[in-house]
Amino acid sequence: MRVLVTGHNGYVGTVMVPMLLKAGHEVVGLDTNLYAGSTYGDVSELAQVPEIKKDVRDVEISDLDGMDAVIHLAGLSNDPLGDLNPELTFEINHRASVRLARLAREAGVKRFIFASSCSNYGAGGQDWLDESSPFNPVTPYGVSKVMVEKDVTQLASDHFSPVFLRSATAYGVSPRLRFDLVLNNLTAWAFTTGLVYLKSDGSPWRPVVHIEDMSRAFLAALEAPRELIHNQAFNVGRTSENYRIRELAEIVAELVPGSRIEFAADAGPDKRNYRVSCEKIETTLPGYQPQWTVRKGVQELYEAYRKVGLAVEEFEGPRYRRINHIKELIASGRLDESLRWRQPVAA
């Protein structure tokens, strides 16, 4: 298939694109390249595909000509970024996503795979949640994902199949590594300081998924027969990979030599609390074969940090923390307040 991947130069996209290419698909990327300065390791490791350097808000129908499918990853990627300017989050994550889906349908694209999130469940409580469970988002980021699902569902037709992949909290090594994700962050603190540093009381439940397994889910949804995925939502992860945050911290402390758990002075409960069942994707999409566990992921992260000699000022600084990186680009005048470039940027 010929596939447009939005956000192909981001944390997930730089891992997903090589997997799509290996599976024989033709990939075109679309990215505004907000994180061009956030490459972890050698920039040559980034897969080279034809790309459209464009803000997702500015997509035109001509950008979608000849595409069989769209994998829509692009957006403001987490809760702190969403809180920076909630209206901007809705403009980019919600309205631009729905507009992209409408253009895709008009252009004759048959499949639209949206990167939704288990953040949709938000304050989900202690019960197991499946795809029919009620939404209860507690952040602009989570609300925006819910709004896209509700609106794009209405666009489904005999010739246009939306799919909503609600991924668990991601982790894992990427050429555009993020340190503002719980397992990546805890392992980085442990490696650089010897402290597995918890900023909450560690009680909330959270499902987690390696970005390679997340990518396998998108590939499975891309290749599955239409009747299995048409206008469907799937939780992405493994049912066995739901943990309390403190349990993740305990695994990190066990696997990172010389580390121990420490709670921040103001550590308190987190409203985001959900554990999800991934039985639907495991039984409906046989092409989805996840391979990672938290223990294996911590070992991968630890080795990656050790290889480059990661320092705390790097992962807590503006290069890899999305919110800090955006603020620095705005302060330097390269990016305006609406997150549009004032100066051209290379990938």
N, C-alpha and C positions, 0 to 999 in steps of 0.2 A: 504494500500500500504506500501511497504518497501521503505523508503525515506532516502537518504543521504542528510544531511543539512551541508553545509560547513559554517564555521563561527558560529557554533551553540552556542559558549560561548561568543558571542559579545553582543552589545547593543540590536539589534533586535532579534538575535537568542535565547537569554535567555527568551524572551517573546513568541516567535513563537513556540518553541519546546513544551512547555506544551499544547498549543492549538492544535498542531498536535496530540499529545498523547491523549488528551481528545476526539478528533474526531475519534480515533480508529486506527491511523496509527502507524506503527513500525518505529522508528527513530534511525538512526545511525548518530553520529556527527563526523565532521572532523574539527580540529582547531589546529593552532600552539600555541594558548594561549598567544598571546602577551599581553593580558589585564587581566591575572590571578591576578594581584595585584590591580585591579580596581573595585573590588566588592563593591557595595553600599548596606550596610546592612549585613545580615547574609548569609554566603556562603552556608549554608544548604538550602537556598531557590532555588538554582540552580537545575533544573531538572536533574536527573541521567539517562543517556542513554548510551548505548555502544558507545565508541568514538575512533577515530583514531587520535592520536596526531601527526600531520604531517602538514608541510607547503603545501599550495595548489599547489605550484610549483613542489612538489615531489610526487603527486598522481600517483599511478600505476593502471593499469586496474583491478588488483585483488581487489583493494579497492571498486570497483564498482560492483563486482559479486553479483548477486541476487537482485540488486536494481531496483525498478520499476520507480523511479523518482529521480532527483537531484534538490534540492533547493540550488542555489549558491549565498550565501550571502558574502562569504569571500572576503576580499580585503582591500586596504588602503582606509580608510572610509571617507575622506573629502578633501576639497580643500587645507588647510594648509599642510596636509600630502603629498598630491600630489605635491605641490610646493617644498617640502623638497628635493626630488630627482625625477624629472619627469621621467627619464629613468627607475627608479625602479618602479614607478607607472605603466608604460606601461608593464614592465616585469610581475608584479603581477596581476594587474587589467585586462590587455588586453591579453597578450600572454598565461599566465597560465589559464585564463578563457576559451580561445578558445581551448587550449589543453585539458582541462577537458571535454569540450563538445565533442570533437572528441573521447576521450576515452570512454565517456558515450555511445555514439552511437555505438562504436565498441563492448562495453560490452552488448549491447542489452537493455540499458535503454530507456524507451519509451518517457519519458517527462523530459525536462530540463528547469527549471524555473529560469531565470536570474534576479537578483536584479539590474535592470538598474536604471535610475534616471531622474527626470525632469531637472537636471543640463544639460542634453543633449541640452535643448533649449537655455540655457545660456543668451545671450543678445537678448532676445526675443521681446523686445519692449512692447507696450501697448495692442496689439491685443490678443484676446483669441487664445490659441494654442491647437490643438488636435493632435492625433497620426500621422496625415499626414503632420503636419507643419514641416518646414525645421529645421534642427539642426543648432545651432550656439553656441557651447560650448566655454567658455572663460578660462577654466582651464585644466590642465592635467587630473584631475579627470573626468571632463565632457567629454573630448576627448576620454579617455580610454573607457568609457561606450558606446559612439557612435561606436567606432571601434569594440567592442565585438558584438554589435547588427549586424553590417554590415557583420562580418565574420561568426557568428554563424547562421545567416539566411540562408547562403549558405549550411549549413549542414542538413537542414530539408529534411526529406524523408518520405516515407510511414510508416516507423517504428520508426521515431525519430521526436518528436515534440518540438521544442524550443518555449518558451514563454518569452516575455520581459516585466517585470513590472517596469514601470517608476514611481517610488514613489516620492511624494512630499517631502518637507523637514520634517524630522521626529521630533517628540517630545514625551514626556511622560516618566513615571517612569519605570525603568528597574533594574534588579540586577547588570547590568553592565552599569550604568547610564553614559551618556555623558553630559558635560556642554558646549561643543563647537557647540551646535545646537541652533538656534536663540531663540526659545521660552523657552527652558530649561535655557539658559544663562540669558535672560532678567529677568525671574522670580527669578533666583538665585541672581542676582544683587539687585533686589528689596527687597528680603527677608533679605539679609545680610547687605546691606548698606542703604536701603531706596531710592536708586536711580535706576531707570530703565535706564540703561546706554546704549546709542546708539552709536556705533562706525562708523555708516554711517549716511547720512542725512535722512534716513528713508523713502525715496521716492520709492525704488524698490518694485515691486510686488513679492510675493512669495506664492506659494501654500504650505500648511502644512497638515500633517497627523499624527495621533497618531499611535504609533508602534503597538498597538493592532489591529487597523483597517488595517494597512499595513499587519499584519500577517493574518488577515481575507481574504485579497486579494490573498495572496499566497495559502491559504487553498482552496479558491474558484477555483483558476487556477489549483490546483492539482486535484480537484475532478470533474471539468467540463468535459463534453463530448469533445472528441478530436476535432471534427469539429468546436467547438466554440473558441478554443485557438491555434490551430496549426499554428505556425510561426507568431503569432500575437503579437503586442505591445499594452499595456494598460497603460494609465495614472492612477496612484493610489492616491486616495484622495477623496475629495468631491468638486464639482464645487463651492459650496457656501463657501468653506474654502480657498479662495484666499484673501490675505490681503497685503496692503502695510506694510512695516516693522514698520512704525510709528503707524499704526493702531494696530498691535500686542502690541506695547509698551503701547498704551493707555489702552488696555484691562488689561494688567498686572498692570498698575498704579491704575486702578479702583479696582482691586480685591485683591491686596496685601496691607494690611493696612499700612498707613503712608508712602507710596512711591510716588515718582514723577519722571517725565522724565528728564534726563539730557543727552546732546549731548557731545561726546568727542571733545576736542579742535580741532582735525584734522578731524572731521567727514566730509565726502564728499560722492559723489555718488558712488554707487556700480554698476559695469558693469553687474552683474547677475540680470536680471530683466525679469520675465516671470510670466504669469498667465495662468493656464491650465484648459481645460474642462475635466471632468472625466465622461462625459455622456456615453462613450463607455463601460466602465467597469460596470457602473450602469445598463445599459440596456442589455448587453451581458451575464454577469455572475450573475444570480439571487442569487447565493450563497454569493455574496459580499454584506454585510449589515453593513456599517459603523455606529458606535454608538457614536463617539466622536466629540466634537466641541472645539474650542480654549478656550472658557470660562471654560468649564468643565476640560480641560487639565491644565489650569493655577491653578485651585483650587486643582487638584490632586498633581501637583508639589509643590505648596505652603505647603500643608499638609505634604508631604514627607520631605521637607526641615525642617519644624517646628519640626517634630517628632525626627529628629536626631540632631537638633541644628546646622545646616550647617553654616560654617564659610567661609568667602571670600577666605582665603588662601587655603582652601581645593579645592574649585571648580576652582580656578584660578591656582592651583598648578599642579604638574606632575601626581598625582594619577588619575585624571579624565579627564584631557585635553589630547586628543590623541597625539598631536604633542609633547607636553612636556613629556609625559610618554615615548614615543619612544626615545626621546633625552636622557632622564635619563638612560634608559636601555643601550643605546650605550655608554654613558659616564662612566657607572659603569663597562663596559666590559662584561656584560651578553649577549649582543646582538652585532653582528658585523654590519658593514656598509651596508651589503646587507639584513639586518633584519632577519638573521638566528641566532639561539641560539648558544652561546658558552658554556652555562651551561644548564643542563636539567631544565625544569620547570614543576611544577604541575599545574593541571587545577584550 
